[in-house]
Amino acid sequence: MFYIIVPIFNVERYLRKCLDSLLSQSYTQWKAILVNDGSTDSSGEIAQEYANKDGRFVTLNQENQGLSMARNAGLEYVKNLIISTNPPPAIFELYSFCRF
């Protein structure tokens, strides 16, 4: 299982495509933490819609605090992280898991 933190702020135009991309992956052992950082468009509602349909999506809502704080909120939520300090192999491993 690995976790994907998706900071969200006023991205209604792109959010469905992003979340549908996650759903289309062949590797299914993931959980997406959708952190709505005080969006004023329908991004929060879209995120909640996906969370209601699929338990792999979790929605967190907070007042707008910026990208770093949204990421930190996602990290706080996650209990176990897979972290690699060597980016090229990590990217290869992620690609191997997902196989677009």
MODELLER restraints for C-alpha pairs under 7 A, 6 or more apart:
rsr = mdl.restraints
at = mdl.atoms
rsr.add(forms.Gaussian(group=physical.xy_distance, feature=features.Distance(at['CA:1:A'], at['CA:29:A']), mean=4.79, stdev=0.5))
rsr.add(forms.Gaussian(group=physical.xy_distance, feature=features.Distance(at['CA:1:A'], at['CA:30:A']), mean=5.16, stdev=0.5))
rsr.add(forms.Gaussian(group=physical.xy_distance, feature=features.Distance(at['CA:2:A'], at['CA:29:A']), mean=6.73, stdev=0.5))
rsr.add(forms.Gaussian(group=physical.xy_distance, feature=features.Distance(at['CA:2:A'], at['CA:30:A']), mean=4.88, stdev=0.5))
rsr.add(forms.Gaussian(group=physical.xy_distance, feature=features.Distance(at['CA:2:A'], at['CA:31:A']), mean=6.50, stdev=0.5))
rsr.add(forms.Gaussian(group=physical.xy_distance, feature=features.Distance(at['CA:2:A'], at['CA:81:A']), mean=6.69, stdev=0.5))
rsr.add(forms.Gaussian(group=physical.xy_distance, feature=features.Distance(at['CA:2:A'], at['CA:82:A']), mean=6.32, stdev=0.5))
rsr.add(forms.Gaussian(group=physical.xy_distance, feature=features.Distance(at['CA:3:A'], at['CA:30:A']), mean=5.59, stdev=0.5))
rsr.add(forms.Gaussian(group=physical.xy_distance, feature=features.Distance(at['CA:3:A'], at['CA:31:A']), mean=4.93, stdev=0.5))
rsr.add(forms.Gaussian(group=physical.xy_distance, feature=features.Distance(at['CA:3:A'], at['CA:32:A']), mean=5.77, stdev=0.5))
rsr.add(forms.Gaussian(group=physical.xy_distance, feature=features.Distance(at['CA:3:A'], at['CA:81:A']), mean=6.79, stdev=0.5))
rsr.add(forms.Gaussian(group=physical.xy_distance, feature=features.Distance(at['CA:4:A'], at['CA:31:A']), mean=6.24, stdev=0.5))
rsr.add(forms.Gaussian(group=physical.xy_distance, feature=features.Distance(at['CA:4:A'], at['CA:32:A']), mean=4.62, stdev=0.5))
rsr.add(forms.Gaussian(group=physical.xy_distance, feature=features.Distance(at['CA:4:A'], at['CA:33:A']), mean=6.03, stdev=0.5))
rsr.add(forms.Gaussian(group=physical.xy_distance, feature=features.Distance(at['CA:5:A'], at['CA:32:A']), mean=5.85, stdev=0.5))
rsr.add(forms.Gaussian(group=physical.xy_distance, feature=features.Distance(at['CA:5:A'], at['CA:33:A']), mean=4.77, stdev=0.5))
rsr.add(forms.Gaussian(group=physical.xy_distance, feature=features.Distance(at['CA:5:A'], at['CA:34:A']), mean=6.24, stdev=0.5))
rsr.add(forms.Gaussian(group=physical.xy_distance, feature=features.Distance(at['CA:5:A'], at['CA:71:A']), mean=6.67, stdev=0.5))
rsr.add(forms.Gaussian(group=physical.xy_distance, feature=features.Distance(at['CA:5:A'], at['CA:74:A']), mean=5.75, stdev=0.5))
rsr.add(forms.Gaussian(group=physical.xy_distance, feature=features.Distance(at['CA:6:A'], at['CA:32:A']), mean=6.89, stdev=0.5))
rsr.add(forms.Gaussian(group=physical.xy_distance, feature=features.Distance(at['CA:6:A'], at['CA:33:A']), mean=5.96, stdev=0.5))
rsr.add(forms.Gaussian(group=physical.xy_distance, feature=features.Distance(at['CA:6:A'], at['CA:34:A']), mean=4.86, stdev=0.5))
rsr.add(forms.Gaussian(group=physical.xy_distance, feature=features.Distance(at['CA:6:A'], at['CA:35:A']), mean=6.06, stdev=0.5))
rsr.add(forms.Gaussian(group=physical.xy_distance, feature=features.Distance(at['CA:7:A'], at['CA:34:A']), mean=6.14, stdev=0.5))
rsr.add(forms.Gaussian(group=physical.xy_distance, feature=features.Distance(at['CA:7:A'], at['CA:35:A']), mean=4.84, stdev=0.5))
rsr.add(forms.Gaussian(group=physical.xy_distance, feature=features.Distance(at['CA:7:A'], at['CA:36:A']), mean=6.37, stdev=0.5))
rsr.add(forms.Gaussian(group=physical.xy_distance, feature=features.Distance(at['CA:7:A'], at['CA:37:A']), mean=6.92, stdev=0.5))
rsr.add(forms.Gaussian(group=physical.xy_distance, feature=features.Distance(at['CA:7:A'], at['CA:67:A']), mean=6.60, stdev=0.5))
rsr.add(forms.Gaussian(group=physical.xy_distance, feature=features.Distance(at['CA:7:A'], at['CA:70:A']), mean=5.61, stdev=0.5))
rsr.add(forms.Gaussian(group=physical.xy_distance, feature=features.Distance(at['CA:7:A'], at['CA:71:A']), mean=6.10, stdev=0.5))
rsr.add(forms.Gaussian(group=physical.xy_distance, feature=features.Distance(at['CA:8:A'], at['CA:34:A']), mean=6.84, stdev=0.5))
rsr.add(forms.Gaussian(group=physical.xy_distance, feature=features.Distance(at['CA:8:A'], at['CA:35:A']), mean=5.68, stdev=0.5))
rsr.add(forms.Gaussian(group=physical.xy_distance, feature=features.Distance(at['CA:8:A'], at['CA:36:A']), mean=4.74, stdev=0.5))
rsr.add(forms.Gaussian(group=physical.xy_distance, feature=features.Distance(at['CA:8:A'], at['CA:37:A']), mean=5.77, stdev=0.5))
rsr.add(forms.Gaussian(group=physical.xy_distance, feature=features.Distance(at['CA:9:A'], at['CA:36:A']), mean=6.17, stdev=0.5))
rsr.add(forms.Gaussian(group=physical.xy_distance, feature=features.Distance(at['CA:9:A'], at['CA:37:A']), mean=5.37, stdev=0.5))
rsr.add(forms.Gaussian(group=physical.xy_distance, feature=features.Distance(at['CA:9:A'], at['CA:38:A']), mean=6.54, stdev=0.5))
rsr.add(forms.Gaussian(group=physical.xy_distance, feature=features.Distance(at['CA:9:A'], at['CA:39:A']), mean=4.78, stdev=0.5))
rsr.add(forms.Gaussian(group=physical.xy_distance, feature=features.Distance(at['CA:10:A'], at['CA:39:A']), mean=4.89, stdev=0.5))
rsr.add(forms.Gaussian(group=physical.xy_distance, feature=features.Distance(at['CA:10:A'], at['CA:40:A']), mean=6.28, stdev=0.5))
rsr.add(forms.Gaussian(group=physical.xy_distance, feature=features.Distance(at['CA:10:A'], at['CA:41:A']), mean=5.48, stdev=0.5))
rsr.add(forms.Gaussian(group=physical.xy_distance, feature=features.Distance(at['CA:10:A'], at['CA:43:A']), mean=5.86, stdev=0.5))
rsr.add(forms.Gaussian(group=physical.xy_distance, feature=features.Distance(at['CA:11:A'], at['CA:43:A']), mean=5.93, stdev=0.5))
rsr.add(forms.Gaussian(group=physical.xy_distance, feature=features.Distance(at['CA:12:A'], at['CA:41:A']), mean=6.63, stdev=0.5))
rsr.add(forms.Gaussian(group=physical.xy_distance, feature=features.Distance(at['CA:12:A'], at['CA:42:A']), mean=5.81, stdev=0.5))
rsr.add(forms.Gaussian(group=physical.xy_distance, feature=features.Distance(at['CA:12:A'], at['CA:43:A']), mean=4.61, stdev=0.5))
rsr.add(forms.Gaussian(group=physical.xy_distance, feature=features.Distance(at['CA:25:A'], at['CA:98:A']), mean=5.38, stdev=0.5))
rsr.add(forms.Gaussian(group=physical.xy_distance, feature=features.Distance(at['CA:25:A'], at['CA:99:A']), mean=6.77, stdev=0.5))
rsr.add(forms.Gaussian(group=physical.xy_distance, feature=features.Distance(at['CA:25:A'], at['CA:100:A']), mean=6.13, stdev=0.5))
rsr.add(forms.Gaussian(group=physical.xy_distance, feature=features.Distance(at['CA:26:A'], at['CA:98:A']), mean=5.63, stdev=0.5))
rsr.add(forms.Gaussian(group=physical.xy_distance, feature=features.Distance(at['CA:26:A'], at['CA:99:A']), mean=6.28, stdev=0.5))
rsr.add(forms.Gaussian(group=physical.xy_distance, feature=features.Distance(at['CA:27:A'], at['CA:97:A']), mean=5.48, stdev=0.5))
rsr.add(forms.Gaussian(group=physical.xy_distance, feature=features.Distance(at['CA:27:A'], at['CA:98:A']), mean=4.93, stdev=0.5))
rsr.add(forms.Gaussian(group=physical.xy_distance, feature=features.Distance(at['CA:30:A'], at['CA:56:A']), mean=6.67, stdev=0.5))
rsr.add(forms.Gaussian(group=physical.xy_distance, feature=features.Distance(at['CA:31:A'], at['CA:56:A']), mean=4.52, stdev=0.5))
rsr.add(forms.Gaussian(group=physical.xy_distance, feature=features.Distance(at['CA:31:A'], at['CA:57:A']), mean=5.90, stdev=0.5))
rsr.add(forms.Gaussian(group=physical.xy_distance, feature=features.Distance(at['CA:32:A'], at['CA:56:A']), mean=6.05, stdev=0.5))
rsr.add(forms.Gaussian(group=physical.xy_distance, feature=features.Distance(at['CA:32:A'], at['CA:57:A']), mean=4.84, stdev=0.5))
rsr.add(forms.Gaussian(group=physical.xy_distance, feature=features.Distance(at['CA:32:A'], at['CA:58:A']), mean=6.20, stdev=0.5))
rsr.add(forms.Gaussian(group=physical.xy_distance, feature=features.Distance(at['CA:33:A'], at['CA:57:A']), mean=6.09, stdev=0.5))
rsr.add(forms.Gaussian(group=physical.xy_distance, feature=features.Distance(at['CA:33:A'], at['CA:58:A']), mean=4.94, stdev=0.5))
rsr.add(forms.Gaussian(group=physical.xy_distance, feature=features.Distance(at['CA:33:A'], at['CA:59:A']), mean=6.08, stdev=0.5))
rsr.add(forms.Gaussian(group=physical.xy_distance, feature=features.Distance(at['CA:33:A'], at['CA:74:A']), mean=6.06, stdev=0.5))
rsr.add(forms.Gaussian(group=physical.xy_distance, feature=features.Distance(at['CA:34:A'], at['CA:47:A']), mean=6.64, stdev=0.5))
rsr.add(forms.Gaussian(group=physical.xy_distance, feature=features.Distance(at['CA:34:A'], at['CA:57:A']), mean=6.89, stdev=0.5))
rsr.add(forms.Gaussian(group=physical.xy_distance, feature=features.Distance(at['CA:34:A'], at['CA:58:A']), mean=5.88, stdev=0.5))
rsr.add(forms.Gaussian(group=physical.xy_distance, feature=features.Distance(at['CA:34:A'], at['CA:59:A']), mean=4.73, stdev=0.5))
rsr.add(forms.Gaussian(group=physical.xy_distance, feature=features.Distance(at['CA:34:A'], at['CA:60:A']), mean=6.06, stdev=0.5))
rsr.add(forms.Gaussian(group=physical.xy_distance, feature=features.Distance(at['CA:35:A'], at['CA:59:A']), mean=5.97, stdev=0.5))
rsr.add(forms.Gaussian(group=physical.xy_distance, feature=features.Distance(at['CA:35:A'], at['CA:60:A']), mean=4.74, stdev=0.5))
rsr.add(forms.Gaussian(group=physical.xy_distance, feature=features.Distance(at['CA:35:A'], at['CA:61:A']), mean=5.91, stdev=0.5))
rsr.add(forms.Gaussian(group=physical.xy_distance, feature=features.Distance(at['CA:35:A'], at['CA:70:A']), mean=5.96, stdev=0.5))
rsr.add(forms.Gaussian(group=physical.xy_distance, feature=features.Distance(at['CA:35:A'], at['CA:74:A']), mean=6.42, stdev=0.5))
rsr.add(forms.Gaussian(group=physical.xy_distance, feature=features.Distance(at['CA:36:A'], at['CA:44:A']), mean=5.77, stdev=0.5))
rsr.add(forms.Gaussian(group=physical.xy_distance, feature=features.Distance(at['CA:36:A'], at['CA:60:A']), mean=6.04, stdev=0.5))
rsr.add(forms.Gaussian(group=physical.xy_distance, feature=features.Distance(at['CA:36:A'], at['CA:61:A']), mean=4.78, stdev=0.5))
rsr.add(forms.Gaussian(group=physical.xy_distance, feature=features.Distance(at['CA:36:A'], at['CA:62:A']), mean=6.26, stdev=0.5))
rsr.add(forms.Gaussian(group=physical.xy_distance, feature=features.Distance(at['CA:37:A'], at['CA:61:A']), mean=6.31, stdev=0.5))
rsr.add(forms.Gaussian(group=physical.xy_distance, feature=features.Distance(at['CA:37:A'], at['CA:62:A']), mean=5.27, stdev=0.5))
rsr.add(forms.Gaussian(group=physical.xy_distance, feature=features.Distance(at['CA:37:A'], at['CA:63:A']), mean=5.73, stdev=0.5))
rsr.add(forms.Gaussian(group=physical.xy_distance, feature=features.Distance(at['CA:37:A'], at['CA:64:A']), mean=4.69, stdev=0.5))
rsr.add(forms.Gaussian(group=physical.xy_distance, feature=features.Distance(at['CA:37:A'], at['CA:65:A']), mean=6.56, stdev=0.5))
rsr.add(forms.Gaussian(group=physical.xy_distance, feature=features.Distance(at['CA:37:A'], at['CA:66:A']), mean=6.95, stdev=0.5))
rsr.add(forms.Gaussian(group=physical.xy_distance, feature=features.Distance(at['CA:37:A'], at['CA:70:A']), mean=6.04, stdev=0.5))
rsr.add(forms.Gaussian(group=physical.xy_distance, feature=features.Distance(at['CA:38:A'], at['CA:61:A']), mean=6.95, stdev=0.5))
rsr.add(forms.Gaussian(group=physical.xy_distance, feature=features.Distance(at['CA:38:A'], at['CA:62:A']), mean=5.69, stdev=0.5))
rsr.add(forms.Gaussian(group=physical.xy_distance, feature=features.Distance(at['CA:38:A'], at['CA:63:A']), mean=4.48, stdev=0.5))
rsr.add(forms.Gaussian(group=physical.xy_distance, feature=features.Distance(at['CA:38:A'], at['CA:64:A']), mean=4.30, stdev=0.5))
rsr.add(forms.Gaussian(group=physical.xy_distance, feature=features.Distance(at['CA:47:A'], at['CA:59:A']), mean=6.48, stdev=0.5))
rsr.add(forms.Gaussian(group=physical.xy_distance, feature=features.Distance(at['CA:48:A'], at['CA:59:A']), mean=6.15, stdev=0.5))
rsr.add(forms.Gaussian(group=physical.xy_distance, feature=features.Distance(at['CA:50:A'], at['CA:57:A']), mean=6.53, stdev=0.5))
rsr.add(forms.Gaussian(group=physical.xy_distance, feature=features.Distance(at['CA:51:A'], at['CA:57:A']), mean=4.59, stdev=0.5))
rsr.add(forms.Gaussian(group=physical.xy_distance, feature=features.Distance(at['CA:51:A'], at['CA:58:A']), mean=5.61, stdev=0.5))
rsr.add(forms.Gaussian(group=physical.xy_distance, feature=features.Distance(at['CA:51:A'], at['CA:59:A']), mean=6.49, stdev=0.5))
rsr.add(forms.Gaussian(group=physical.xy_distance, feature=features.Distance(at['CA:84:A'], at['CA:90:A']), mean=6.09, stdev=0.5))
